[in-house]
Structures are given as structure tokens and as C-alpha cells.
Amino acid sequence: MLKRIFFLSFLVILSFILFFNPNVQTILAGVSILLFGMIMLEEGFKTFTKGPLQNVLKNATDKLYKSITTGAVVTAIIQSSSLVSVIAISFISAGLINLSGGIGLIFGANIGTTATAWLVAAFGLKFKISSLALPVLIFGLIFSFQKKNTYKGIGNVLAGLGFFFLGIHYMKEGFDVFKDYIDLKEFAVSGFLGALIYAGLGIIVTTILQSSSATLALILTAVAAQQIQYENALALAIGANIGTTITAILGSLTSNVSGKRLAGAHFIFNVLTGIVALVFIFPLAKFVRLLAELMGIANDDYTLKLAIFHTLFNVIGVAMLVPFIGRLERFLIKVIKDKSSGGVVRPKYLFEAAMQFPTSALESLLKESKDLFKNAIFEIVSHALNIHRDDIKSDQKIKKIIKKSTEDMNIDVEGLYYKKVKTIYSEIIKYATAIQSKLNLSEKQNQAVSEIKIANRKMVEILSDVREINKNVSRSLSGGNPYLLEEYNHFRAKVTKVLRVIYLFRIEDNAQEYRNKLQDLKLEAKNNMRHSSESIDKLIRKDLITAEMASSLFNDNTNVNDMIIKLITVAELLYGKIDTILENQDN
């Protein structure tokens, strides 16, 4: 109730501010557009999580030196470390790169952002990235109207970038009125106290402008006009580096936990680098003077000296923290936890009271295992193959189902395992072990418990198999190779057929008919395990698929048949053999 009142009060106050102060209206509109751009960026990049971009990003971030170099080069080109931070957060949120790769990009971005200082100091130019907004938005709109998902993804990325640029533009427009009133020379303070004050001022200005590059351009212009003292300008540059983390934090608000962790890494890096630079600001300034003399820079060319200083303390920051990236990653994972774990599915039938008698305990154990199989495993396997469960349960021909099921469901097999399977599986094993140790079971009852444990272990193994298959199935749907797609559609059809027969085996009265079908399918899968697919060999000979594709097909041919055998084994155990054992036992 208190939160609702606070929210309504905030809306009322905001409405008055927007109505009576058009300048604030422009600023807040810019913030809104910027955040909307971040959302579109994330949605756009999700389109490519299973496509070629994944390999490109993997190659760019699989090594630390590559990710740092990529971050530095890209930032130098687009002149915005804040934008690189937002893009990195979007990549991580979409699963394109891992956390350590993202951290490397952020480290590199801090080096790349020094290019702005060099451009302004050396050539007197002020790069306005917001000028790209409208052209990028136009191209984004054109691509968004295309039918192909890849083009729509490109459209969302371009539109996201366009809205980001436009948001920066409107925020700057809103704050232009304040620039005439910022006379920094009136606040000149010497010594370490001045360094602290001006670093704080740099943080504030960068937070307002949402761009460290814009702040640096403003500082350099002020230094060239002799409006501020050189040593105060050094502190402003440090503050600008710290202030740019605000954009990354804003970007993480619409991202998942990985994006928030990357924003945390950005914050930690910039703050620690800023603290070190502030502590050693005067020794660093003397070192810059020596470097300037060696480079032939005039003693009173404070703009180029500032560019050297800005580059120096960012490089020092990267060198200082690179050896601790592993520890930083572990720290962030520990501190910024995934709150979605609150949605973890809990057991339904495993109660302590049921353990009073062997039969009731076994019934509870079997019910929980069946529930796990028919709900979680059935769902994850079918969706991992981009097949809807209702289609499997229907009377539609399997060929028709496969033909129409072309949309990538973007399923997170590992995430679903932790949410829907892991806890229940652990509780089942714990419950089963307690039954065997605490209750006086007959030989057949003990055998039933052991086989329930085997069935559950195989369910977990099934998810491991389907996780690997899911990646290649999704690639085949968007890869553009019809021969590869045909092979994976064949795999999908085989598993779909097995899932349908298992479903009918569970619900139909004539279980023996479907039991026989399952045994035939199991025998077929075992034979396929021993003999490689002839169709794959033919595709290789005709050079219709690459060696990499062939390798994936051979591996997945084995995985699919192994998974089929496990699925049928679990169904036979839970809905056949163990049921029979329990029916023949007395209380």
C-alpha cells in the first residue's frame, strides 16, 4: 500500500514538473527514449543468439586480450564508452557473450574512450554521435518491416541504436541552457581538496550529460579557453570516468542478472581506477609532463597533456585489474544473485508423513517422479526441439508438425533445469535414500526404489543430451542450409514420434500395444547407435554440408538415439515395471 501511494505521488509530482518546466520535459524524454533504445537493443541481439553472430562474438571475446582490444577499437570508432557498455550488457543479457568476456569489453572501452580526448585536443573537433540517430532509425524501420527474423533483428538493433543516439541528443538539448551558467574558473581550488571537489563535479556533469566523451570535450574546451586550471581539469577527467558508469547502471535496469553483474564490473573498475588516479594525481601529472617533453609537446599545451593523462590512468587501471578478473567475476556472481530462483518448482508429494509405511512412501516417490517426467521433462525436450506439446498430443501427422514448427522458441534448457528439475531431483534422491535406510522394505520394494532412482538419473541425462541438440537444431532453422535442416528435422521427427507413443502409453487403456511400439523404437535406436547414418555420409561425399556440420550431425545422431533409449527406459520404468511391482505388494 505504501509503495502504491509513493508511486502515485511520484507520478503527480512528475506531471507538475513536466507541465511547468519544458526543459526538464526534454531531459526526461531523452532518458525515456534512451531506455527504450536499450530494450530494443536487447531484443534485437536475442535474434542472433543462435546464429552466425554468436561465433563472431565468441571469437572476439573467447580470449581476454581479444575482448579488451575489441572494446577499445569499437569505442574509439563510435566515440562512446557508455554505448559500448550498453551494448555489452545487451549481449550478455541475450547470452551472446559470457561475463568475463563482457568485463574484457568494458576494460577495453575505458581505453578506447581516450580517443575522444586525442581527437578534440589534437584537431579541435567535437564528435556528435547523436547525429547518426535519424539515419539509423530510418534503416532500422526499413529492416523491421521485412518478414525474415534475421532482418527484423537487424532492424531492432539499428532502431535501438537510433533511439539511444536520439535519447542522448534530447538530453543534451535539455541541458544546453545550463552550459552558459557553468563557469568553472569561479570554483578553482588547488591541492588535493581541489582534486576531490573537481572529481565530484566531473561525476555530476557526466551523470547529467550521460556521456564521458561529451564531458571530456567540454573540459578540453574549457582548458583551451583557460577557464579552468590544468590540475582541476585532470580531476574533472577522473570524475568523468566514474560518472559514465551511470549509463551502464541505467542499461542494466532492463537486463537480466548477467547484465547487472556486468554493470557492477563497470562500476567497480571505474571507481577503483578513479580512486587510484586521485591518490596519485600529482605524481601522475609530473609523469605526464615528462612524457610530453619526450613527445615534443609544448609545455603550455594543456589539452594534449590532458589527453595523455586520460590515456595513462585508464591503461594503468586495466593493467591493475586484469590479473583479478577471475576473482572479480566470482565476487559479482556471489553478490548479485539471481532472484528468479524464487520461482523454483518444489516437490508436490514428498511428505514426511507418507514415510510411515513402505507402500505409501513408494507411492509418493513414484508420483513425484511421474510428475517430473510428464511435466518438466516432456516440456523441456519438446520445446528444445521447437515443438509444442499440444502438437505432440494431437492426431496431426508428425511430418506436418515438423514442417510447420520453424520458429525458434529460444528455450534455456539449463535455466529450466535449475528452475523445474534440479530441486525436485535432489529431493527425490534424498527421499528415496531415506526410504531405503529407514523403512523395512521387501526385496521387490527395494528394487522399485532403486529403479526410481535410475529413472530420475536418466531424466537428468536426457536434459544434458537435449541441451546440446537444441543448439544445433536452432542453428539449422536459421542457418540457410536445406540439407542440414532436413537432417535435423529427421531427428526432430524421431523424438516427436517417441514422445507421442510415450504419451499414449501413459494415458491409453491398451498400454500393451504402445509398450510394444516403444520396444520396437528402442531397438531401432540401438541399431542406429551402432550404425552411422548413411544420409550424412552421402551429404559429405556430395559436398552439400561442411565438415563442421557433418561432425555436429554425427554427434547429434548419437545423442538423439541415446536420448530416445533413455526416454523409453524412463517410461517403461515409471509406467510399467515399477507400477507392476507396487500392485503386487501388500501394505
N, C-alpha and C positions, 0 to 999 in steps of 0.2 A: 504493500500500500504506500509506504514511504517513497519507494523508488518511483511509483507512478506519479505521485504528487510532484516529486523533484523533476521528473521528465516533462510533465505538463507545464510546470513553472519555467523550465528552460525554454520550452517552445514559445511561451508567451513573451519572455524577455527577448529571445532571438527575433521574434516578429517585430517588436518595437524597434530594435536596433536596425534591422533591415529596412524598415519603413522610414526612419528618421535619419539614417546615415548611409547614403548611396555608396560611399567609398568602401565601407565595411561590407556592404552587399556585394560589391565586385570582388573583394578579397575572399569572402566565404564561398561565392560562386566558383571562384578559381579552385579552392580547396575541394569542393564537391566534384568538380569536373576532373581534377587530378585523381581523386579516389576512384571515380568511375572508370577512368583510364586504367588504373591498376587492376581493377576487377576484369576488364576486358582483356588486358594482357594475360592474366592468369588463365582465362577461358580459352584464349587463342592458343597458348602454348600447350594446353591439355590435348589439343587436337593432334599434336605431333609427338606425344609421349610414346606411341608405338611405331612411329615412322622413322624416316631417314635422319631427322633432326636429332634423334636420340643418339645415333652413332657419332654424329658430328660433335655434339656436346660432350659425349663420353671421351672422345679423343682430345677434346680441348681441356677437360678437367680431370682426366684419369691420373695425371701427374701434377704435383704441386707447382713445379716451375711453369707448366703449361697454363694452368688456371691463373696464376699470377700474371704471366705475360699476356694472356687473353684479356684479363681485366684491365691491365694498363693500356694496351693498344686500343681497345674499344672505347675506353673513357677518353683517351687522347683524341680520338676521332670525333666522338659525339659531344665532347666538352661538358660532360655531366656525370660526376661520380654518383650523384643521387639517383639518376636514371639507371645506371648500371646496377646499383643496389636494388632498386625496384624490380628490374628485370631478373636479377639473380634470385630474389625472393619468389618471383613468379615461376622461374624454372624449378626451384626446389619444391614449391607447392604442387607443381604439376608432375613432379617425380622425374624430371629430366636430368638432374644432377644430384649428387649426394651433398651432405652438409660440409664435409671437408673441401670438396670442390668449390662450393659456394663461398666458403671462407677465403679460399685462394683468390677467387674473383674479387672479393671485397678488398683484400690486401693489395691486389694489383690496381684496383680502381683508385685507391688513395695515391698511388704513384702516378697513374695516368692523369689525375686531375691537376697535377702540377703543370701540364701543358698549357692550361689557360693562362697561368701567370707568365709563362715564357712568351706566349703569343702577344699578350697585352703589353708586357714590358718591352719586348723587342720590336714590335711592329705597330703598337698603339691601336690594336683592333679590339673590338668588343663583340664577341660571338653571341648572337641571339638565337638560341636553339628553338625558341617559340615560333620563329618564322617558318619552320617546317610544318607547323600544325595543320594548316588548311590543305596543302598538297597531300600530306599523308592521310588526312581524313577522307579526301576525295578518292584516293586509290583504295583506301580501306573499305569505303562504301561500295565501290565497283566490285571488289573481290567478294564482299559479303553477300552479294546477290547471286553468286554462282552456286550451282547445285552441288558440286563436289565438295566434300567435307574439308579436303586439304585447302582449297581456295577460300572457303569460309573461315578456316583457321587463320590463314594469312590475313584475311580481311579484319578479323578481330584483333590480331596483333598490331596491324597498321593503325586501326581505329583507336586501339588502346594507347599506342604511342602518340597519335594525334591529339587525343584528349588530354594526355599527360602534358604535352607541349602547350596546349591551349590553356590548361589549368595554370601552368607556370606563368603564361602570358597575362592572364587576368589577375593573378596575384600581384605581379609586378605593376600592372596598370593601377591597381588599387592603392599600392604603396608609393607610387610616383609622387603623390602630393607631399609625402613626408620627407622626400630626399632634400628639398630646399631648406628644411629645418634642421638637418643633421650637420652641424658644424663641429667636426671632431676636434679641431685645434683648441676649442674652448675647454676641452676636457683633458688636455695634455697633462700627464702625470709621469714623472721619471721614476727610475728604480724598480724594484721588484713589485711594489704596490701598484705601480702603473701597469706592469705586465699582467697582474691579476685582474685589474679593472678592465683593461682593454681586451683581454681574452674573454671575459664575460660579455663585453659589448659585442665582440665578434660572434659569440654564440647567439645572442639575441637577434642581431641583424640577419644572420644566416637562417635562423628559425623563421623569421618574418619573410625573407625572400625565397626560402626553400631551395636555395642553390648556393653552394660554396663558391662556384665559379663566378656567379654574379657578385658575391661579396668580395671576392678577390679582385675582380675588375674595379669595383668601387674603391677598394683600399689602394690599389695601384694608381688609380686616377687621383686620389686624394694626396698620395705621396708625391706624385709628379707635380701637383699644384702646390706642394708644400703646405698643405692644410693640416697635416698631422706629422708628428715626429717619427723618425725611422724606427726607433725601438718600440714605440707604441704600435706601429704598423706590423711589426713582427708578431706581437701578441695578438693582434686582430686576426692575423693569418692562422695562428694556432686555434683561436676561438672558432674561426670559420670551419676548420676541420672537425671540431667537436660538434658544432651546430648542424652539420649536414646529416648527422645520424637521425635527426628528427624525421626526415623524409623516409628513411628506411623503416623507422618505427611506425609511421603512418601507413606505409605499404604493408607492413606485417599485420595490421588490424584486420585485413580481409583475407589473410593467408592461413594455411594450416600451421600445425605446431612446428614443422620444419622451417617455414618462413619466419616464424617468431624467433627460432633459435638463431637463424642467420642474422636477423636484425640485432639480436643480442651480441653476436660476434662482432658486428659492425660497431656497435656502441662501445664494447669493451676495447676494441682495437683503437678507435679514435680517442677515447678518453685516456687510455694508458699512454698512447703516443703524445697526446696533448700535455699530460702531466709531466712526462719526461722532458719534453721540449720547453715547458715553462720553467722547470727546475734548472735546466742548463741553458736558458735563453741567452745569457750574456757570453758564456764560453762559445756557444754556437755562433753567435754574432761575430765574435773575433775570428773564428774559423772561416766564416763566410767572407770576411774581409781579406783573409789570406788567399782564399780561392779566387776571389775577384781580381786580386793583383796578378795571380798566375794566369788568369784568363784574359788579362789586359782590359778589364772593365774599369772605367773611371771611378775614382773614389767617391764622387758625388752622384753616381748613377744608382740611386737607391731602389729604383724599380727592378733592375736586373739583380741587384743584391737580394731583394725580397724574393724574387723567383728562385734564386739559388737556395735561400733559407727554406722556402716552402718545400722544395725538392729534397733537401738534405734531411729534414726531420721526418718526412714521410718514408724515405728509404731506411733511415735508422729504425723507425717503428716496425717496418716489415722485417728487417734483419733481426730485430729484438724478439719478435713474437713467432717467427717461423718455426723455431725448434719446439715451441709449445702448442702447436696446432692440435696435436692428438689430445693433450690434456684439456685444451680449451673446448674441444668437441665433447669430450666426456663430461666436463663441467656443465655445459649448456644442456645436454641431454638429461642430466641429473636435476638441474634447477628448473628448467622449462619442461614440465611434464605434459604428456598428452591427456587432457581432461576427458577425451572421448572414452577412456577406459571405464567411465561410469556407466556406459551403455553395454557392458559385457553381459552376455546371457548367462544366467545362473541355472543350476540343476532344478528340475521340477519334482523328481520322485525319490531322491536320495535322502530319506529321513532316518534319524536315529531310531525312532520307534519301530520302523519296519525290520530292524535287525534283531527283534525278539525271537523270530522263528526263521529257519532256513528258507522255507518256501516264500514267505513274504519278502525277505531280503533279496532273494534271487529275482522275484517278480519286479521289484523296484529297480534292481540293477539292469534287468533286461528292458524294461520300459524306457529307462533313461537312455540306453544305448540305441534302441529303435528310434526314439525321438530325435536323437542326434543325427542318425543316419538319414531319416526321411525328411528332416527339415534342413539342417545345416549342410550336410554332405551333398545331398541331392541338389540343393540350391546352388552351392558354390561350383560344383562340377558342371552343371548345365549352363550357368551364367558365364563360367570361364570359357566355355565353347561358344559363347554368344547365342545361346538357345534359351528361349523362355520355357519355364517349367510347364505352363499350361499347354504349350505345343506338344511337349513330350507326352503328357497325359491324354491328349486328344486322339482322334481317329485319323488325323491327317497323315498322308504318306510322308515318310521320312525324307524322301528326295525333295518334296515340296517345301518342307520345313527348312531344310538346309539352304535351298535356293533363295528363300525369302529372308533368311536370317543373316543379313550382310552388315548390320550395324554393330560397331564395336561398343560393348557395354562398359568398357573401361573398368573392369572389376579389379579390385585389390584383393587378391587371394590371401596374401599374408595378413592384411588387415582384418579380413573376415575370419581368418583362423584365430587370431588373438581375441576377436570380439565374440565369436559364436562357438568356437570349438575348444580352445586351449583350456579354459577354466573347467568346462564340463568334463573334458577328457581326463584332466588331473583328478577331479572329484570322483569320477567313475573308477579309476585305478585305485585311488585311496580307499574307496568304499569296498571294492572287490577284495582288496588285500585284508581289510578289516573283517570281512565275512569269513575268509578262509582261515584267519588266525583266531577269531573269537567264537565262531559257531561250529557245532559238531555236524559237519557235512558228510553225506554219504559219498561214495566214490564217484557216482554219476553227477551229483550236485557239484562236487569239487571240480569235476571235468567241465561242467557247464560254466562255472565261474572263470576257469582258465580260458575257455574258448570265447567268452565275452571279452576278456582282456585282449585276446588275439584279434578279435573283430575290431575293437576300438583302436588298437595299434595300426591295423591295416587302413582304417579310416584316415588316420593322420598321414600315413604313407601315400594314400590316394591324393591328398591335398598337395603333397610335395610334388607328385607326378604332374598334376594338372596345372600347377603354378608355372612349370617350365613350358608345358604345351600351350598355355594361354598366351604367353608372349609371342610365340611363333604363329599361332592362329590369327592373332590380331595383326601381326605384320603381313601375313598372307592376304588378309582382307583389304589392306591399304597399299600393298606393295606393287600391284600392277602386273604381276606375272601370272597369267591364267593357268599355267601348268602347275605351279606351286600351289595356287589356290585350289585347284582340283584335287590335289593330293590331300591337302588339309581338310577339304570338305568331305573326302572319303573317310578320314579319321573321325571327323565330327559325326558322320552318319553312323559309323560303327558304335561309337559310345552312346549316341542317342538311342539306337536300337536296343542296346543293353539296358539303358536306364528305363526305357518303356517296358521291357519284359520284366524287369525287377519291380516296377510299379504295379504291373498287372499281377505278378506273383504275390505281392503284398495284399492286394485288395480283392482279387477274384476267388471264388469258391473252388474252381477247378485248378488248385495250386499245382497238382502233379504235372499238368500239361506245360505250365510255364517253368516248372522245375526242370523238366526235360529240355526245354528250349535253352535254359540257362546253361545246362551241362554241355549242350552242343556248342553254344557260343564260347564257353570256357575252353573246350577242346580246340576250337578254331583259333582262338587267341594263342594257345600254347603252341600250335603248329606254326602260326605266324611269327612267334618269338624265335623259332628255330630256323626259319627261312626268311631272308631279306626280301623285301617287296620287289618283284620283277619290274613293276611300273617305274620305280625310282631308277633302277639300272637303265631302263630304256631312255628315260629323260636325260640321264647323264651322257649316254652314248650319242644321242642326237643333239647334245649341247643346248638343251632347252632350259636348263637350270644351271646355276653356278655351283662350284664345289662346296661353297659355304651353305647354299640352300640344300644340297644333297646331304651334307653332314647333319643338318637340322632334321631333315626328313627321316634319315636312318635312326637318329636318336629318338625322335618322337614316335616312330613306328614301334620301337621297343617300349617306350614309355606308355603309349596308348594300349598296347596289348597287355602289358604288365598291370596297368590300371584296370582294364576290363576284368582280368583274372581276380584282382583284389575286390572289385565291386561285387562280382558274383559270389566270391567266397564269403564276404560280409553278409550278403543277402541270404545265402544258404545257412550260415551260422545263426543269424538272428531270427530268421523267419521259418527255419526248417528244423535243423538239428537240435538246437537248444530248446525250442518250443516243445519238441517231442520228449526231450529229457525231463522237462518240468511237468509235462502232462502225466508222466508215468511215476511221479514221486508223490508220496503221502506227506501230509503235514507233520 
